Amino acid sequence: MTSELIISLDAMGGDHAPDIVIEGASIARERMPNLRFVIYGDETKIVPLLTRFPNLKSCCEVFHTDKVISADEKPSQALRRGRDSSMGKSIQAVKDGKANAAVLAGNTGAQMALAKFILRTMPGIDRPALASIIPTSRGESIMLDLGANVECDENNLVQFAIMGAAFARTVLGVSKPTVAILNVGVEGLKGSNAIQEADRMLREANIPMDYKGFTEGHGLGSGEVDVVVTDGFTGNIALKTAEGTAKMIANLLKRSLNESLVSKLGALFASSSLLALKNHLDPNNHNGAVFMGLNGLVIKSHGGASASGFASAIGVAYDMAENDLAGKITRDLTNFNSTVIDPEVEEADNEAKVIEMNIKEQK
């Protein structure tokens, strides 16, 4: 067993806080016995809950605050008054070295604003991105950005690819993950100027990834690659469309299986397969989006996640802290930057070679 890892929790965030947060921490502790928690929120609500979970008594420290960021609070409001909230304090714990990572549920915009303000972005990263695990027909993939950045240039997309590949190596255990940019076609001439330039830059990159070029929307479900890179506008729409489609199929399947006695008998015989499908598509089993590119680990749980789902988000935080995600990103950025050639420098170098050649010919 490795040394202890400390996770800070905002006990007051999410649709069913603090009950789900505390129960989720208990489940995570059973799965990962070397976890400890620092918990921020209303101690009059938290402490009584802890008595229901004996395995948490020896590994939790509760810090009281009665300030909570509401679900509808604007990011600007959260920045003005959120530093003393349960959300702000749980992120500050990472900044102060009191926790290896923070796990939060609730207001995504406020989380992003506070996390970026408190932790700042890593050197070499222009903008943080929201990344998450998505289920596919062949297992799981990573997708980013999922809404943090509506518009992105080529440098942002390249940085997302580097961070996503590090995420895949850390959480999915893929030594050299396959990476592609989401585009309107796989042909090399398609897409915006930013996508075209990012494609060129990644083909020349010296980092541990297998860059595949472009992938289309249907490649998300089939799991064509381990990491899908896109801007936050497209990524958020694609993710929510996929989630809505999965729910629609599940509802149609449930309705069909209850239409007649024969279909009900068929469902009974196929119950184990149907359960496996349900578990694979259940968002609680893939819970835990990550604010990538910050000087510290912050993981966002779905606001409506179950206790098991919140435990999954804690598991993502554990894997990232245990496997040094930040170190992997820093090393990959350094390797990438060492191979990048400034277009102006390259043009000047070519001109110098032409002049040198002309001089030789004149001699």
LUMFI-996642 format. One record per residue (C-alpha): residue number from 1; residue in one letter; z, y, x. Coordinates in Angstrom, 3 decimals. Layout:
<sites>
pos | code | Z | Y | X
NUM | A | Z | Y | X
...
</sites>
This chain:
<sites>
pos | code | Z | Y | X
1 | M | 0.000 | 0.000 | 0.000
2 | T | -0.871 | 3.465 | 1.306
3 | S | 1.545 | 6.403 | 1.561
4 | E | 2.520 | 8.284 | -1.579
5 | L | 0.021 | 10.562 | -3.295
6 | I | 1.247 | 13.422 | -5.460
7 | I | -0.662 | 14.545 | -8.563
8 | S | 0.219 | 17.738 | -10.426
9 | L | -0.163 | 17.614 | -14.209
10 | D | -0.510 | 20.308 | -16.841
11 | A | 1.546 | 18.615 | -19.527
12 | M | 0.635 | 21.175 | -22.185
13 | G | -3.181 | 20.954 | -22.066
14 | G | -5.306 | 18.895 | -24.451
15 | D | -5.368 | 18.035 | -28.126
16 | H | -2.344 | 15.725 | -28.042
17 | A | -0.185 | 17.221 | -25.301
18 | P | 2.333 | 16.512 | -23.955
19 | D | 2.561 | 12.968 | -25.382
20 | I | -0.795 | 11.743 | -24.103
21 | V | -0.276 | 13.328 | -20.673
22 | I | 3.065 | 11.601 | -20.094
23 | E | 1.902 | 8.251 | -21.460
24 | G | -1.245 | 8.508 | -19.345
25 | A | 0.858 | 9.170 | -16.256
26 | S | 2.880 | 6.041 | -17.022
27 | I | -0.282 | 3.919 | -17.283
28 | A | -1.619 | 5.392 | -14.039
29 | R | 1.669 | 4.682 | -12.272
30 | E | 1.432 | 1.022 | -13.290
31 | R | -2.093 | 0.849 | -11.871
32 | M | -1.254 | 2.825 | -8.704
33 | P | 2.413 | 2.322 | -7.762
34 | N | 2.328 | 4.816 | -4.882
35 | L | 1.689 | 7.773 | -7.217
36 | R | 4.175 | 10.583 | -7.750
37 | F | 3.850 | 13.471 | -10.189
38 | V | 4.860 | 17.104 | -10.404
39 | I | 4.643 | 18.115 | -14.056
40 | Y | 4.416 | 21.659 | -15.424
41 | G | 5.194 | 22.681 | -18.992
42 | D | 7.939 | 22.947 | -21.605
43 | E | 10.753 | 20.751 | -20.282
44 | T | 12.369 | 20.562 | -23.734
45 | K | 9.314 | 18.573 | -24.829
46 | I | 8.573 | 16.753 | -21.570
47 | V | 11.989 | 15.382 | -20.581
48 | P | 12.614 | 13.487 | -23.852
49 | L | 9.203 | 11.836 | -23.481
50 | L | 10.037 | 10.652 | -19.971
51 | T | 12.924 | 8.595 | -21.320
52 | R | 10.352 | 6.412 | -23.128
53 | F | 8.696 | 5.466 | -19.848
54 | P | 11.258 | 4.157 | -17.347
55 | N | 8.649 | 3.717 | -14.608
56 | L | 8.264 | 7.520 | -14.425
57 | K | 11.936 | 8.421 | -13.929
58 | S | 11.923 | 7.929 | -10.168
59 | C | 8.510 | 9.463 | -9.470
60 | C | 8.383 | 12.660 | -11.537
61 | E | 9.592 | 16.201 | -11.030
62 | V | 9.376 | 18.603 | -13.985
63 | F | 8.965 | 22.372 | -13.619
64 | H | 9.548 | 24.447 | -16.714
65 | T | 7.223 | 27.119 | -18.034
66 | D | 6.776 | 28.200 | -21.621
67 | K | 3.401 | 29.849 | -20.964
68 | V | 0.377 | 27.844 | -22.132
69 | I | -3.354 | 28.577 | -22.030
70 | S | -4.750 | 28.072 | -25.535
71 | A | -7.987 | 26.216 | -26.262
72 | D | -9.758 | 29.398 | -27.403
73 | E | -8.523 | 31.704 | -24.648
74 | K | -11.270 | 33.462 | -22.704
75 | P | -11.507 | 32.881 | -18.923
76 | S | -10.905 | 36.597 | -18.305
77 | Q | -7.668 | 36.423 | -20.321
78 | A | -6.602 | 33.281 | -18.481
79 | L | -7.089 | 35.030 | -15.137
80 | R | -4.933 | 37.975 | -16.208
81 | R | -1.961 | 35.985 | -17.423
82 | G | -2.594 | 32.376 | -16.495
83 | R | -1.040 | 32.160 | -13.027
84 | D | 2.387 | 31.505 | -14.581
85 | S | 1.094 | 29.072 | -17.200
86 | S | 1.370 | 25.292 | -16.986
87 | M | -2.346 | 25.221 | -16.083
88 | G | -2.057 | 27.858 | -13.383
89 | K | 1.057 | 26.360 | -11.834
90 | S | -0.436 | 22.873 | -11.667
91 | I | -3.431 | 24.268 | -9.739
92 | Q | -1.180 | 26.408 | -7.532
93 | A | 0.699 | 23.247 | -6.553
94 | V | -2.510 | 22.000 | -4.889
95 | K | -2.964 | 25.353 | -3.141
96 | D | 0.627 | 25.258 | -1.842
97 | G | 0.337 | 21.667 | -0.599
98 | K | 2.833 | 20.342 | -3.149
99 | A | 0.198 | 18.054 | -4.671
100 | N | -2.893 | 16.239 | -3.421
101 | A | -4.779 | 16.933 | -6.659
102 | A | -4.340 | 18.405 | -10.136
103 | V | -5.331 | 16.779 | -13.435
104 | L | -5.746 | 19.037 | -16.461
105 | A | -6.968 | 18.814 | -20.042
106 | G | -7.870 | 21.588 | -22.438
107 | N | -9.742 | 24.851 | -21.932
108 | T | -12.583 | 24.179 | -19.476
109 | G | -13.564 | 27.816 | -18.936
110 | A | -9.994 | 28.813 | -18.147
111 | Q | -9.609 | 25.854 | -15.798
112 | M | -12.733 | 26.796 | -13.872
113 | A | -11.760 | 30.456 | -13.641
114 | L | -8.204 | 29.735 | -12.456
115 | A | -9.233 | 26.948 | -10.086
116 | K | -11.883 | 29.111 | -8.429
117 | F | -9.545 | 32.110 | -8.201
118 | I | -6.588 | 30.168 | -6.811
119 | L | -8.330 | 27.663 | -4.547
120 | R | -11.547 | 29.519 | -3.638
121 | T | -14.762 | 27.737 | -2.697
122 | M | -15.189 | 25.648 | 0.431
123 | P | -17.052 | 27.144 | 3.400
124 | G | -20.767 | 26.515 | 2.903
125 | I | -20.484 | 26.210 | -0.913
126 | D | -21.733 | 29.183 | -2.938
127 | R | -20.623 | 27.942 | -6.363
128 | P | -18.377 | 25.122 | -7.541
129 | A | -19.939 | 22.550 | -9.878
130 | L | -18.589 | 20.322 | -12.625
131 | A | -19.374 | 16.661 | -11.924
132 | S | -18.597 | 13.534 | -13.907
133 | I | -19.242 | 9.817 | -14.107
134 | I | -21.695 | 8.760 | -16.824
135 | P | -22.264 | 5.186 | -18.090
136 | T | -25.712 | 3.677 | -17.531
137 | S | -27.405 | 0.369 | -18.234
138 | R | -26.796 | -0.735 | -14.647
139 | G | -23.243 | 0.590 | -14.311
140 | E | -22.275 | 4.180 | -13.570
141 | S | -23.867 | 7.310 | -12.121
142 | I | -22.679 | 10.780 | -11.121
143 | M | -24.143 | 13.875 | -12.760
144 | L | -23.707 | 17.538 | -11.829
145 | D | -23.633 | 20.380 | -12.750
146 | L | -22.357 | 19.891 | -16.291
147 | G | -21.842 | 23.489 | -17.316
148 | A | -20.176 | 25.558 | -14.606
149 | N | -23.412 | 27.330 | -13.562
150 | V | -26.060 | 28.169 | -16.154
151 | E | -28.605 | 29.342 | -13.570
152 | C | -28.982 | 27.847 | -10.089
153 | D | -31.191 | 28.506 | -7.080
154 | E | -32.403 | 25.939 | -4.560
155 | N | -29.355 | 26.335 | -2.317
156 | N | -27.027 | 25.609 | -5.233
157 | L | -28.974 | 22.456 | -6.125
158 | V | -28.909 | 21.221 | -2.520
159 | Q | -25.162 | 21.820 | -2.317
160 | F | -24.696 | 19.953 | -5.617
161 | A | -26.646 | 17.014 | -4.173
162 | I | -24.445 | 16.927 | -1.072
163 | M | -21.245 | 17.085 | -3.138
164 | G | -22.508 | 14.520 | -5.647
165 | A | -23.406 | 12.071 | -2.883
166 | A | -19.910 | 12.451 | -1.421
167 | F | -18.462 | 11.850 | -4.910
168 | A | -20.529 | 8.652 | -5.262
169 | R | -19.415 | 7.351 | -1.868
170 | T | -15.778 | 8.107 | -2.720
171 | V | -15.494 | 6.899 | -6.325
172 | L | -18.417 | 4.511 | -6.830
173 | G | -18.096 | 2.987 | -3.366
174 | V | -21.806 | 3.377 | -2.532
175 | S | -22.293 | 3.847 | 1.209
176 | K | -25.683 | 5.564 | 0.897
177 | P | -26.129 | 6.722 | -2.716
178 | T | -29.535 | 7.350 | -4.233
179 | V | -29.991 | 10.966 | -5.359
180 | A | -32.584 | 12.687 | -7.553
181 | I | -33.121 | 16.071 | -9.186
182 | L | -33.525 | 16.100 | -12.974
183 | N | -36.976 | 17.467 | -13.778
184 | V | -39.665 | 17.524 | -16.484
185 | G | -41.675 | 14.945 | -14.551
186 | V | -41.590 | 12.929 | -11.353
187 | E | -44.774 | 14.449 | -9.922
188 | G | -44.235 | 16.605 | -6.867
189 | L | -45.835 | 19.739 | -8.346
190 | K | -43.665 | 19.912 | -11.475
191 | G | -40.582 | 22.035 | -12.029
192 | S | -39.406 | 25.556 | -11.224
193 | N | -39.662 | 27.185 | -7.797
194 | A | -35.958 | 26.473 | -7.217
195 | I | -36.427 | 22.772 | -7.973
196 | Q | -39.513 | 22.591 | -5.761
197 | E | -37.750 | 24.217 | -2.825
198 | A | -34.596 | 22.107 | -3.268
199 | D | -36.803 | 19.015 | -3.219
200 | R | -38.356 | 20.102 | 0.079
201 | M | -34.960 | 20.861 | 1.634
202 | L | -33.431 | 17.540 | 0.599
203 | R | -36.368 | 15.548 | 1.945
204 | E | -35.603 | 17.034 | 5.373
205 | A | -31.803 | 16.640 | 5.099
206 | N | -29.748 | 14.650 | 7.602
207 | I | -26.957 | 13.396 | 5.362
208 | P | -25.884 | 9.930 | 4.110
209 | M | -27.960 | 9.772 | 0.944
210 | D | -31.209 | 8.154 | -0.127
211 | Y | -33.092 | 11.035 | -1.695
212 | K | -35.595 | 9.799 | -4.304
213 | G | -37.170 | 13.066 | -5.437
214 | F | -37.309 | 13.720 | -9.200
215 | T | -36.062 | 11.801 | -12.216
216 | E | -36.667 | 12.450 | -15.923
217 | G | -34.314 | 12.404 | -18.895
218 | H | -34.862 | 8.720 | -19.644
219 | G | -33.639 | 7.931 | -16.132
220 | L | -30.102 | 9.016 | -17.055
221 | G | -29.468 | 6.061 | -19.336
222 | S | -31.273 | 3.524 | -17.183
223 | G | -29.304 | 4.556 | -14.106
224 | E | -32.338 | 5.042 | -11.868
225 | V | -30.180 | 6.768 | -9.243
226 | D | -26.508 | 7.059 | -8.327
227 | V | -26.490 | 10.883 | -8.442
228 | V | -28.408 | 13.179 | -10.810
229 | V | -28.586 | 16.858 | -9.815
230 | T | -29.372 | 19.710 | -12.199
231 | D | -28.279 | 23.197 | -13.253
232 | G | -25.318 | 23.578 | -15.592
233 | F | -27.375 | 24.605 | -18.617
234 | T | -29.603 | 21.539 | -18.503
235 | G | -26.796 | 19.216 | -17.443
236 | N | -24.483 | 20.206 | -20.290
237 | I | -27.210 | 19.742 | -22.901
238 | A | -28.300 | 16.413 | -21.397
239 | L | -24.747 | 15.074 | -21.313
240 | K | -23.885 | 16.080 | -24.869
241 | T | -27.215 | 14.738 | -26.127
242 | A | -26.476 | 11.400 | -24.456
243 | E | -22.951 | 11.320 | -25.910
244 | G | -24.266 | 12.141 | -29.380
245 | T | -26.951 | 9.476 | -29.133
246 | A | -24.391 | 6.870 | -28.077
247 | K | -22.201 | 7.735 | -31.084
248 | M | -25.183 | 7.582 | -33.426
249 | I | -26.194 | 4.131 | -32.159
250 | A | -22.610 | 2.880 | -32.435
251 | N | -22.337 | 4.106 | -36.021
252 | L | -25.719 | 2.628 | -37.006
253 | L | -24.793 | -0.690 | -35.413
254 | K | -21.442 | -0.753 | -37.206
255 | R | -23.112 | 0.005 | -40.527
256 | S | -25.751 | -2.687 | -40.004
257 | L | -23.165 | -5.316 | -39.089
258 | N | -21.266 | -4.691 | -42.324
259 | E | -24.230 | -4.774 | -44.705
260 | S | -24.013 | -8.466 | -45.644
261 | L | -22.019 | -11.634 | -45.137
262 | V | -24.627 | -12.947 | -42.703
263 | S | -24.467 | -9.808 | -40.564
264 | K | -20.658 | -9.963 | -40.595
265 | L | -20.764 | -13.560 | -39.395
266 | G | -23.226 | -12.536 | -36.698
267 | A | -20.860 | -9.769 | -35.602
268 | L | -18.027 | -12.293 | -35.408
269 | F | -20.008 | -14.584 | -33.118
270 | A | -21.075 | -11.630 | -30.968
271 | S | -17.649 | -9.965 | -30.935
272 | S | -17.040 | -10.384 | -27.200
273 | S | -20.423 | -8.849 | -26.326
274 | L | -19.926 | -6.015 | -28.802
275 | L | -16.484 | -5.306 | -27.359
276 | A | -17.919 | -5.180 | -23.835
277 | L | -20.569 | -2.718 | -25.024
278 | K | -17.943 | -0.579 | -26.762
279 | N | -15.791 | -0.467 | -23.633
280 | H | -18.752 | 0.458 | -21.449
281 | L | -19.742 | 3.372 | -23.693
282 | D | -16.184 | 4.539 | -24.412
283 | P | -15.820 | 8.020 | -22.819
284 | N | -12.137 | 7.284 | -22.146
285 | N | -13.211 | 4.696 | -19.567
286 | H | -15.318 | 7.302 | -17.730
287 | N | -12.933 | 10.226 | -18.145
288 | G | -12.391 | 12.673 | -15.323
289 | A | -14.822 | 15.491 | -14.502
290 | V | -14.333 | 17.140 | -11.133
291 | F | -14.577 | 20.775 | -10.096
292 | M | -16.547 | 20.172 | -6.911
293 | G | -16.694 | 22.559 | -3.955
294 | L | -13.182 | 24.025 | -4.080
295 | N | -10.513 | 24.046 | -1.380
296 | G | -8.531 | 21.496 | -3.345
297 | L | -9.024 | 18.763 | -5.933
298 | V | -8.981 | 19.650 | -9.633
299 | I | -9.950 | 17.021 | -12.210
300 | K | -10.615 | 17.846 | -15.850
301 | S | -9.770 | 15.358 | -18.563
302 | H | -11.385 | 15.434 | -22.005
303 | G | -9.126 | 17.406 | -24.315
304 | G | -9.226 | 14.596 | -26.875
305 | A | -8.777 | 11.744 | -24.402
306 | S | -6.445 | 8.857 | -25.179
307 | A | -3.537 | 7.989 | -22.899
308 | S | -5.723 | 5.397 | -21.206
309 | G | -8.448 | 8.012 | -20.808
310 | F | -6.033 | 10.464 | -19.193
311 | A | -4.929 | 7.683 | -16.851
312 | S | -8.595 | 7.219 | -15.897
313 | A | -8.784 | 10.905 | -14.955
314 | I | -5.688 | 10.450 | -12.783
315 | G | -7.446 | 7.464 | -11.213
316 | V | -10.413 | 9.669 | -10.267
317 | A | -8.002 | 12.151 | -8.660
318 | Y | -6.342 | 9.287 | -6.787
319 | D | -9.641 | 7.934 | -5.422
320 | M | -10.767 | 11.361 | -4.255
321 | A | -7.501 | 12.235 | -2.558
322 | E | -7.150 | 8.776 | -1.012
323 | N | -10.707 | 8.785 | 0.370
324 | D | -10.822 | 12.389 | 1.620
325 | L | -13.601 | 13.775 | -0.584
326 | A | -13.246 | 17.286 | 0.869
327 | G | -13.660 | 15.947 | 4.407
328 | K | -16.826 | 14.066 | 3.443
329 | I | -18.352 | 17.182 | 1.865
330 | T | -17.493 | 19.330 | 4.899
331 | R | -19.041 | 16.850 | 7.335
332 | D | -22.178 | 16.437 | 5.220
333 | L | -22.632 | 20.206 | 4.918
334 | T | -22.282 | 20.562 | 8.685
335 | N | -24.902 | 17.867 | 9.287
336 | F | -27.234 | 19.397 | 6.717
337 | N | -26.935 | 22.926 | 8.113
338 | S | -27.679 | 21.649 | 11.611
339 | T | -31.079 | 20.393 | 10.398
340 | V | -32.078 | 23.402 | 8.298
341 | I | -34.803 | 25.539 | 9.781
342 | D | -35.008 | 29.133 | 8.587
343 | P | -38.594 | 29.676 | 7.273
344 | E | -38.829 | 33.032 | 9.087
345 | V | -37.661 | 31.462 | 12.336
346 | E | -40.116 | 28.590 | 11.875
347 | E | -42.969 | 31.053 | 11.235
348 | A | -42.057 | 33.098 | 14.321
349 | D | -41.898 | 29.908 | 16.368
350 | N | -45.378 | 28.885 | 15.189
351 | E | -46.751 | 32.320 | 16.038
352 | A | -45.218 | 32.082 | 19.507
353 | K | -46.886 | 28.695 | 20.012
354 | V | -50.259 | 30.116 | 18.980
355 | I | -49.878 | 33.029 | 21.425
356 | E | -48.877 | 30.622 | 24.184
357 | M | -51.917 | 28.457 | 23.467
358 | N | -54.268 | 31.480 | 23.542
359 | I | -52.849 | 32.564 | 26.897
360 | K | -53.461 | 29.085 | 28.336
361 | E | -57.034 | 29.099 | 27.031
362 | Q | -57.732 | 32.508 | 28.593
363 | K | -56.554 | 31.210 | 31.958
</sites>
